[in-house]
Amino acid sequence: MKWLGRILKWILVLAVLATGGVWYLLRPERVPSRLILTGGEIIPMATGAEAPGPEAVLIEAGVITAIGSLAELQTSGAPVRDLGGKVLTPGLVEPHTHPIATALLGAVVDVSGFSHSSRAEVMQTLTDAADATALTPWLVAYGWDPVAIADLEAPSLAELDAIAPNRPLVVITQMLHEVFANTAAMQEAGIELVSPEAGESHHGIIRDATGRATGAFRELEAVDAILGAMPAADPAVIELLVRKEYAAYAEAGYTTIGITGAVGKHPDPVGLLRNIGATDAPLRAYLYLLPHQGKDLGGNDDFQVLGTKFWMDGSPFTGGAAFADAYEHSDLTEDRMHIPHGHLGPVNHDPADFATKVAALQAEGHQIAVHGQGERAIDQILDAFEVAAPNPGLPHRLEHNALITEAQIQRAKALGISLGFFVDHIYYYGDALPDIVGERADRYMPVGASMRAGVVTTLHGDHPASPIGPLRTLRTAVDRRSVSGQTVTAPDQAITRYEALSAMTLQAAQQLGQQALIGSIEVGKRADFTLFNGNPLSADWQELSVAGTWKDGQPVQVGLGGWLRFGPALAALKSMLF
């Protein structure tokens, strides 16, 4: 069999040479380090109100050194680059995302409501994929969504076992807070198939009246119990997938991301993100560690660990949000979401214990980001920050805020806490919200109230929970309209286009504590830009698109040459061939 080994080695050599050749041919464009940009509208976002922008911007060594008229800046002797009528804004900032999970789940079986319209279609997709090659020996599907697909009742254990009788199979819901597993997966995870406990145990493992596991795992502890047993893909392959995902963020228009938890199956997710940030990445990345990932802070302008992320409650679409009042009793909640009448989602932390953790991390310089959807969860978060006492130099974050009240917004303001809103709930689920929260839909995702209160307010996509799409996020904050166009949720909470763009640039930079570096087009800040075809403040939504991004005064390459790296490609090829 020596001949087979020689053939494989020659294949590897040729593949490596091809990879190097492709990268050389498609390597990113470089422009002079001193450069004037002009010939298009410039929106600096340097103030709280819309104002005329400058005619030109001077960049030197990746930093904005002057703004003003073209005639003034030309005295510097720097060459001029014409924007060709495109609109220049500060680089868009996505302050709440999960790139490793987004990359990995983008490579599994898609069963989402974005590509399916019925339960029959979803089940057929699972059946067709049963013997398909995957990143790991397990079969993983992502995007199960009973809110988006009207007849999508939960899969039974018998159905999943029939699809994959011997191969571990897990189906992950769109919001990542619930998983369905077959018997093979539960056995590999060491889950008791029969237990004295009946119904939903305190661990979130759903059992029937006899104590038999149904295959459903709800909220973080239970989800981790099943997904934690899943083998990881080859680290080199994961690195290539994540680098490709970084390019996807850049192609969409982002120049900076905030990673609220290094979520995703990898032996060292923090090390992976740090390594990517150290090698000419197309994005700046700021990371919040999970509690078990250590306490080490620091980094540089391309990658930095800022603090820690917690979850105080779960998803509104699994029964996990800790609302003040019970979920609405409807056919959707009862028959498809399987939320019992009178259900109140739990909070995840003991109040005194959480307050102690917050105070200790704050004392060590950690900025803390906390997931909170319901009023009870948000109250407990705010209580903990009050016990710790505000630290003006360390503004903490409250994430998602589905049903935050105006009184809670004022408490957050007094504590210096920024508020991030996941407005895609309105776009993708606006039609269904009355069946989930009833009349409370009239105050769902109160972005306008936050803006009017003068709180640092941001917009995010929480990918992979929604597709990467900053223009959709921008538009939804402005028009509050669902994907069907039939529902406008809480129209009094709409904000202006300028406010929405501010929430995705300057205010997002403030939330990350990076407003001295990015977020507006001002002298002394990094030359990170997003270029638009059309003006995001006035163009018809259908005619608005992203034309490209710049980071550190250089255009970002989002094609193969922008993300393919020789080292990871070589390691991935070795793992596949040997």
C-alpha positions in Angstrom: 0.0 0.0 0.0 3.1 2.3 -0.2 1.9 3.4 -3.6 -1.3 4.8 -2.1 0.6 6.8 0.5 2.8 8.3 -2.3 -0.3 9.2 -4.3 -1.9 10.9 -1.4 1.3 12.9 -0.6 1.5 14.1 -4.2 -2.2 15.1 -4.1 -1.3 17.0 -0.9 1.7 18.7 -2.6 -0.4 19.7 -5.6 -3.3 20.9 -3.5 -0.9 23.1 -1.4 0.7 24.6 -4.5 -2.7 25.3 -5.9 -3.8 26.9 -2.7 -0.7 29.2 -2.6 -1.3 30.1 -6.3 -4.9 31.0 -5.7 -4.1 33.1 -2.7 -1.3 35.0 -4.7 -3.7 35.7 -7.6 -6.5 36.8 -5.4 -4.6 38.5 -2.7 -6.2 41.7 -1.3 -5.8 45.0 -3.1 -3.4 47.5 -1.4 -3.7 51.2 -1.7 -1.2 53.9 -0.7 -0.9 54.4 3.1 -1.5 58.1 2.5 -4.7 58.7 0.6 -7.6 61.1 0.2 -11.1 59.7 -0.3 -13.6 62.0 -2.0 -16.2 62.0 -4.8 -19.1 60.7 -2.8 -21.3 61.7 0.1 -19.6 61.3 3.5 -21.8 60.7 6.6 -19.5 61.2 9.6 -22.0 60.2 12.4 -19.9 62.3 14.8 -22.9 64.1 16.4 -26.3 63.2 17.7 -28.1 64.8 14.8 -27.8 64.6 11.0 -25.5 67.3 9.6 -23.8 67.9 6.3 -20.6 65.8 5.9 -17.2 66.8 4.7 -16.1 66.7 1.0 -13.0 64.6 1.7 -11.2 62.4 4.2 -7.4 62.1 4.6 -6.0 58.8 5.7 -2.4 58.3 6.9 -1.2 54.9 8.1 -4.7 53.6 8.7 -5.8 56.7 10.8 -8.0 59.6 9.8 -5.8 62.7 10.0 -7.9 65.3 8.4 -11.5 65.9 7.1 -12.6 68.9 5.1 -12.7 70.2 1.6 -10.8 68.5 -1.2 -8.8 71.6 -1.8 -7.6 71.8 1.8 -6.6 68.2 2.0 -4.8 68.2 -1.4 -2.2 70.4 0.1 -1.0 67.3 1.9 0.3 65.9 -1.4 -1.5 62.6 -0.8 -3.0 60.9 -3.9 -6.8 61.1 -4.4 -9.2 58.1 -4.8 -12.6 58.8 -6.2 -15.5 57.1 -4.5 -17.5 57.1 -7.7 -20.6 58.5 -6.1 -20.8 55.9 -3.3 -21.7 56.9 0.2 -19.1 56.6 2.9 -20.1 56.0 6.6 -18.2 54.7 9.6 -17.7 51.0 9.5 -20.8 49.2 10.7 -20.5 47.5 14.1 -22.3 44.2 15.0 -22.1 44.3 18.9 -23.7 40.9 19.6 -22.8 37.8 17.5 -21.3 34.3 17.7 -19.0 33.7 14.6 -17.8 30.2 15.5 -21.4 28.9 16.0 -22.5 30.8 12.8 -19.7 29.2 10.8 -20.3 25.7 12.1 -24.1 25.8 11.8 -23.8 27.2 8.3 -22.1 23.8 7.4 -24.8 21.5 8.8 -28.2 20.4 7.4 -30.5 23.5 7.0 -34.1 22.9 8.3 -34.9 26.6 8.8 -38.1 28.5 8.0 -36.0 30.5 5.6 -35.8 27.6 3.2 -38.9 25.4 4.3 -42.6 26.2 4.5 -44.0 23.0 5.9 -43.3 20.1 8.3 -43.3 17.6 5.5 -40.5 19.6 3.7 -38.4 19.7 6.9 -38.8 16.0 7.6 -37.9 15.1 4.0 -34.8 17.2 4.3 -33.8 15.3 7.4 -34.5 12.0 5.7 -32.5 12.9 2.6 -29.5 13.9 4.8 -29.5 10.7 7.0 -26.5 9.1 5.3 -24.8 12.3 4.1 -21.2 13.2 4.9 -20.8 15.8 7.6 -18.2 17.6 9.6 -18.4 14.9 12.4 -19.9 11.4 12.6 -23.0 12.9 14.1 -25.8 14.3 11.8 -26.6 17.8 12.9 -29.5 19.9 11.6 -30.1 23.5 12.5 -33.0 26.0 12.2 -36.1 24.0 13.5 -38.6 26.8 13.9 -42.3 26.1 14.9 -43.0 29.9 15.0 -42.0 30.4 11.4 -43.5 27.2 10.0 -47.2 26.9 10.9 -47.5 23.1 11.1 -44.2 22.3 12.6 -44.9 20.2 15.7 -41.9 18.9 17.6 -40.4 15.7 16.2 -41.1 12.5 18.2 -38.3 10.3 19.3 -39.7 7.6 17.1 -39.4 9.8 14.0 -35.8 10.7 14.8 -34.9 7.1 15.4 -36.5 6.0 12.2 -34.5 8.6 10.2 -31.2 7.7 11.9 -31.5 4.4 13.8 -27.8 4.0 14.5 -26.2 7.4 13.8 -26.5 10.2 16.5 -28.9 12.9 15.2 -29.5 16.3 16.8 -31.9 19.0 15.5 -31.2 22.5 16.9 -33.9 25.1 17.0 -33.4 28.5 15.3 -32.8 30.4 18.5 -30.4 27.7 19.8 -32.3 27.2 23.1 -33.8 23.8 22.4 -32.5 20.6 20.8 -34.2 17.4 19.7 -32.0 14.2 19.8 -32.5 10.6 18.8 -31.7 7.6 21.0 -28.2 7.1 19.6 -27.2 10.7 20.5 -28.7 10.4 24.0 -26.8 7.2 24.6 -23.5 8.7 23.5 -24.2 11.7 25.8 -24.9 9.4 28.7 -28.5 10.6 29.1 -30.8 8.4 31.2 -33.4 7.1 28.8 -35.8 6.3 31.7 -35.9 8.3 34.9 -38.2 8.5 38.0 -38.7 12.1 37.1 -41.7 12.9 34.8 -42.3 15.9 32.7 -39.6 18.7 32.4 -36.9 18.1 35.0 -35.1 20.9 36.7 -32.2 20.1 34.2 -34.4 20.9 31.2 -34.5 17.3 29.9 -38.1 16.8 28.8 -39.7 13.5 29.8 -43.1 11.9 29.4 -45.5 10.9 32.2 -43.5 7.6 32.6 -40.2 9.3 33.0 -39.0 8.3 29.6 -36.8 10.9 27.7 -38.7 12.4 24.7 -35.5 13.5 23.0 -36.2 17.2 23.7 -33.7 19.3 25.6 -34.7 22.9 26.6 -32.5 25.8 27.6 -28.8 26.1 28.1 -27.9 23.4 30.7 -29.9 20.7 28.9 -28.7 21.8 25.5 -25.1 21.6 26.6 -25.7 18.1 28.1 -26.5 16.8 24.6 -24.3 19.0 22.4 -21.4 18.8 24.8 -21.1 15.1 23.9 -20.9 15.8 20.1 -17.4 15.3 18.7 -15.7 18.4 17.4 -14.8 18.8 13.8 -11.1 19.1 12.8 -9.7 22.3 14.3 -8.1 23.3 11.0 -11.4 22.9 9.1 -13.2 25.0 11.8 -10.6 27.7 11.4 -11.1 27.9 7.7 -14.9 28.0 8.2 -14.6 30.8 10.8 -12.3 32.8 8.6 -14.8 32.5 5.7 -17.5 33.6 8.1 -15.5 36.7 9.0 -15.4 37.5 5.3 -19.2 37.1 5.2 -19.6 39.7 8.0 -17.3 42.1 6.0 -19.2 41.5 2.8 -22.4 42.3 4.6 -20.9 45.7 5.6 -19.4 45.1 9.1 -15.9 46.2 10.1 -16.2 45.3 13.8 -18.0 42.5 15.7 -18.7 42.0 19.4 -18.5 38.3 20.3 -20.8 37.8 23.2 -19.6 34.3 24.2 -17.1 32.1 22.3 -19.9 29.6 21.6 -19.2 26.7 19.2 -17.6 23.3 19.4 -13.8 23.7 19.3 -11.1 22.6 21.7 -9.9 26.2 22.3 -12.5 28.7 20.9 -10.9 31.7 22.6 -7.5 30.7 21.2 -9.0 30.3 17.8 -10.5 33.8 17.8 -7.3 35.3 19.1 -5.3 33.6 16.4 -7.6 34.8 13.6 -7.5 38.3 15.0 -3.7 38.2 14.9 -3.5 37.4 11.2 -4.8 40.3 9.1 -8.5 39.6 9.7 -11.1 41.7 7.8 -12.8 42.6 11.1 -12.0 43.9 14.6 -13.3 41.5 17.2 -14.1 42.1 20.8 -14.8 39.1 23.0 -16.8 38.4 26.1 -15.8 35.2 27.8 -18.2 32.6 29.1 -17.8 32.1 32.8 -15.8 28.8 32.4 -13.4 30.4 29.9 -11.3 32.2 32.4 -10.8 35.8 33.3 -7.8 36.9 31.2 -8.5 40.3 29.6 -6.6 42.3 27.1 -5.4 42.2 23.5 -5.0 44.9 20.8 -7.0 47.0 18.3 -7.8 43.9 16.2 -8.7 41.4 18.9 -9.4 42.1 22.6 -11.1 40.3 25.5 -13.4 42.8 27.2 -15.2 40.9 29.9 -17.8 38.1 30.6 -21.2 37.1 29.3 -24.1 35.6 31.3 -27.6 34.4 30.5 -30.2 35.4 33.0 -33.1 33.8 31.2 -33.8 32.0 27.9 -35.6 32.5 24.6 -39.1 33.8 24.2 -39.7 31.1 21.6 -39.0 28.1 23.9 -40.8 29.3 27.0 -37.5 30.4 28.5 -38.0 34.1 28.8 -38.6 35.2 32.4 -41.6 37.5 31.8 -43.5 39.2 34.6 -46.7 37.5 33.5 -47.4 34.1 31.9 -47.1 33.4 28.2 -50.2 34.0 26.2 -52.4 30.9 26.0 -52.9 30.2 22.3 -52.8 27.4 19.8 -49.2 28.4 18.9 -47.9 28.3 22.5 -49.9 25.1 23.5 -49.8 23.0 20.3 -46.5 23.8 18.6 -44.3 25.4 21.3 -45.6 23.1 24.0 -45.7 25.8 26.6 -48.2 24.9 29.3 -50.9 27.4 30.4 -49.7 29.8 33.1 -46.1 29.1 32.3 -43.4 31.5 33.7 -39.9 31.1 32.3 -37.2 30.6 35.0 -34.3 32.8 35.9 -30.9 31.1 35.7 -29.1 32.5 38.7 -29.7 32.9 42.4 -29.9 36.7 43.1 -27.3 36.8 45.8 -24.9 34.5 44.0 -25.2 36.5 40.8 -24.7 39.8 42.6 -21.5 38.4 44.1 -20.2 37.3 40.7 -20.9 40.7 39.2 -19.1 42.6 41.9 -16.1 40.3 41.8 -15.8 40.5 38.0 -16.3 44.3 38.0 -13.5 44.6 40.5 -11.2 42.7 38.1 -12.1 45.1 35.3 -14.6 42.9 33.4 -17.3 44.6 31.3 -20.3 42.3 31.8 -22.9 41.5 29.2 -26.1 39.8 30.3 -28.8 38.2 28.2 -32.2 39.3 29.6 -35.6 39.0 27.7 -38.3 39.2 30.4 -39.0 41.8 33.1 -38.2 39.4 36.0 -34.8 38.6 34.5 -34.0 42.2 33.8 -35.0 43.3 37.3 -32.6 40.7 38.7 -29.8 41.9 36.4 -30.3 45.5 37.4 -30.4 44.6 41.1 -27.0 42.9 40.8 -25.5 45.9 39.1 -26.9 48.2 41.8 -25.3 46.1 44.5 -22.0 46.3 42.7 -22.4 50.1 42.4 -21.9 51.8 39.0 -18.4 52.1 37.6 -18.4 55.0 35.1 -15.3 53.6 33.5 -16.8 50.2 32.9 -20.2 50.4 31.3 -22.0 47.1 31.4 -24.5 45.7 28.9 -28.0 44.4 28.9 -28.8 42.2 25.9 -32.0 41.6 23.8 -34.5 43.4 26.2 -37.7 42.0 24.6 -40.1 43.3 27.3 -37.9 45.8 29.2 -40.2 48.4 30.8 -39.7 52.2 30.7 -39.0 52.1 34.5 -36.2 49.5 33.9 -34.8 51.6 31.1 -34.5 54.5 33.5 -32.8 52.2 36.0 -30.3 51.1 33.3 -29.6 54.8 32.5 -28.9 55.6 36.1 -26.5 52.7 36.3 -24.7 53.6 33.0 -25.8 50.3 31.4 -26.2 50.2 27.6 -29.1 48.4 26.0 -28.9 46.1 22.9 -32.0 45.1 21.0 -32.5 42.0 18.8 -35.0 43.6 16.4 -35.1 40.6 14.1 -37.7 39.2 16.5 -40.0 41.8 15.0 -39.1 41.0 11.4 -39.2 37.2 11.5 -41.8 36.7 14.3 -43.9 39.9 14.4 -47.0 38.2 13.0 -46.8 35.6 15.8 -45.9 37.8 18.8 -49.6 38.4 19.8 -50.0 34.7 20.2 -46.9 34.5 22.4 -47.1 37.6 24.6 -50.6 38.9 23.9 -51.1 42.7 24.3 -47.5 43.0 25.5 -46.5 42.9 21.8 -47.5 46.6 21.8 -44.3 47.3 23.8 -42.0 44.6 22.4 -38.4 45.6 21.8 -38.8 49.2 22.9 -35.9 50.7 21.0 -37.6 54.1 20.7 -38.1 54.5 24.5 -34.4 53.6 25.0 -33.3 56.2 22.5 -35.6 58.9 23.9 -34.2 58.2 27.4 -30.7 58.9 26.2 -29.4 55.4 26.9 -26.6 54.1 24.7 -28.8 52.0 22.4 -27.6 49.4 19.9 -29.1 46.9 17.4 -27.8 43.4 16.8 -28.5 40.2 14.9 -27.3 37.5 17.4 -26.1 35.3 14.6 -26.6 32.5 13.9 -30.1 33.0 15.4 -30.8 35.2 12.4 -29.0 35.6 9.0 -26.3 38.2 8.8 -28.0 41.2 7.3 -27.3 44.7 8.7 -29.6 46.5 6.2 -32.5 44.3 7.3 -31.7 45.2 10.9 -31.5 48.9 10.1 -34.8 48.9 8.2 -36.6 46.9 10.9 -35.7 49.4 13.6 -37.1 52.1 11.4 -40.3 50.5 10.1 -41.0 47.7 12.7 -42.6 45.6 9.9 -42.7 41.8 9.8 -41.3 39.8 6.9 -44.8 39.2 5.6 -45.4 42.9 5.6 -48.7 42.4 7.4 -47.7 43.4 11.0 -46.1 46.5 12.4 -45.1 45.8 16.0 -45.2 48.7 18.5 -45.0 51.5 15.9 -44.4 54.1 18.6 -41.1 52.4 19.2 -39.8 53.1 15.7 -36.6 55.2 15.4 -35.3 57.4 12.6 -32.8 56.2 10.0 -30.1 58.4 11.6 -30.8 56.9 15.0 -30.6 53.4 13.6 -27.4 54.1 11.8 -26.0 55.6 15.0 -27.0 52.5 16.9 -25.0 50.5 14.4 -21.9 52.7 14.4 -21.1 55.3 17.1 -23.4 53.9 19.8 -22.2 50.3 19.1 -18.6 51.5 19.5 -19.6 53.1 22.8 -21.2 49.9 24.0 -17.9 48.1 23.3 -15.9 50.9 25.0 -14.1 51.6 21.7 -15.6 55.1 20.8 -12.1 56.6 20.8 -11.0 54.2 18.1 -14.0 53.6 15.8 -17.7 54.5 15.3 -17.5 57.8 13.5 -15.4 59.6 10.9 -13.3 61.9 13.0 -9.7 62.9 13.2 -7.6 60.4 15.2 -9.9 57.4 14.7 -9.1 54.4 12.6 -10.0 54.5 8.9 -12.8 51.9 9.1 -15.6 52.6 6.6 -18.6 51.0 5.0 -19.4 52.0 1.4 -23.0 52.1 0.2 -24.7 52.2 -3.1 -27.3 54.7 -2.1 -27.7 56.8 1.0 -28.7 54.8 4.0 -30.4 57.9 5.4 -32.7 58.5 2.4 -32.5 55.8 -0.3 -35.4 53.5 -1.1 -34.7 50.3 0.9 -34.8 48.2 -2.3 -32.1 50.3 -3.9 -29.8 50.4 -0.9 -26.8 47.9 -0.9 -23.3 47.6 0.6 -20.6 48.3 -1.9 -17.6 47.3 0.3 -15.7 48.0 3.5 -12.4 49.4 4.5 -10.3 48.6 7.6 -7.3 50.6 8.7 -7.3 52.6 5.5 -7.3 49.6 3.2 -10.2 48.0 1.2 -11.2 44.7 2.6 -11.1 41.6 0.2 -14.1 39.3 0.9 -13.4 36.7 -1.8 -11.2 33.6 -1.6 -8.1 35.7 -1.3 -9.5 37.5 1.6 -10.0 34.6 3.9 -8.0 31.6 2.6 -4.8 31.2 4.6 -2.0 28.8 3.6 -1.4 27.4 7.1 -4.9 26.4 8.0 -5.6 25.2 4.4 -2.5 22.9 4.6 -3.6 21.5 8.0 -7.2 21.0 6.7 -5.9 19.1 3.6 -3.7 16.9 5.8 -6.6 16.0 8.1 -8.8 15.1 5.1 -6.2 13.1 3.3 -4.7 11.3 6.2 
